[in-house]
Amino acid sequence: MSDSASIEELTARISAIRDNLRQLVEQAAGSSGAADEDRTSTRIAEQELELARLAKRRDDLLATRERRA
């Protein structure tokens, strides 16, 4: 897979995770009960970690591509 294809794939995944995070935040605002809040908080934290991981990977690929140019 080429760097540009990887970057495009990562960008798409980042966008999907951001959409998911928005939905989770909306769910958290509308949920009641400690169990629901805990599950939503855990899911948000997991998605934030994945978002950071993917963003770093994309940034690293972009930096590598720029160094080659």
C-alpha positions as CSV (number, residue, x, y, z in Angstrom):
1,M,0.0,0.0,0.0
2,S,1.4,3.4,-0.9
3,D,1.9,6.2,1.6
4,S,-0.9,8.3,0.0
5,A,-3.3,5.4,0.2
6,S,-2.4,4.8,3.8
7,I,-2.8,8.5,4.6
8,E,-6.2,8.6,2.9
9,E,-7.3,5.5,4.8
10,L,-6.0,6.9,8.1
11,T,-7.8,10.2,7.4
12,A,-11.1,8.3,6.8
13,R,-10.7,6.3,10.0
14,I,-9.9,9.5,11.9
15,S,-13.1,11.1,10.5
16,A,-15.2,8.0,11.5
17,I,-13.8,8.1,15.0
18,R,-14.5,11.8,15.4
19,D,-18.1,11.1,14.3
20,N,-18.3,8.3,16.8
21,L,-17.0,10.5,19.6
22,R,-19.6,13.1,18.8
23,Q,-22.3,10.4,19.0
24,L,-20.9,9.1,22.3
25,V,-20.9,12.6,23.8
26,E,-24.5,13.0,22.8
27,Q,-25.4,9.7,24.3
28,A,-23.6,10.6,27.5
29,A,-25.6,13.8,27.8
30,G,-28.8,11.9,27.4
31,S,-28.0,8.9,29.5
32,S,-28.9,8.3,33.1
33,G,-27.4,5.9,35.6
34,A,-23.9,5.2,36.7
35,A,-23.5,2.0,34.7
36,D,-24.4,3.8,31.4
37,E,-22.1,6.7,32.3
38,D,-19.2,4.4,33.1
39,R,-19.7,2.4,29.8
40,T,-19.9,5.6,27.8
41,S,-16.9,7.2,29.5
42,T,-14.9,4.0,28.9
43,R,-15.9,4.0,25.2
44,I,-15.0,7.7,24.8
45,A,-11.6,7.2,26.4
46,E,-10.9,4.2,24.1
47,Q,-12.0,6.2,21.0
48,E,-9.8,9.2,22.1
49,L,-6.8,6.9,22.4
50,E,-7.4,5.4,19.0
51,L,-7.8,8.9,17.5
52,A,-4.5,10.0,19.0
53,R,-2.8,6.8,17.7
54,L,-4.2,7.2,14.2
55,A,-3.4,10.9,14.0
56,K,0.2,10.3,15.1
57,R,0.6,7.5,12.5
58,R,-0.9,9.8,9.8
59,D,1.4,12.7,10.8
60,D,4.4,10.4,10.7
61,L,3.5,9.2,7.2
62,L,3.1,12.8,6.1
63,A,6.4,13.8,7.6
64,T,8.1,10.9,5.8
65,R,6.5,11.8,2.5
66,E,7.6,15.5,3.0
67,R,11.2,14.4,3.7
68,R,11.3,12.4,0.5
69,A,10.0,15.3,-1.6
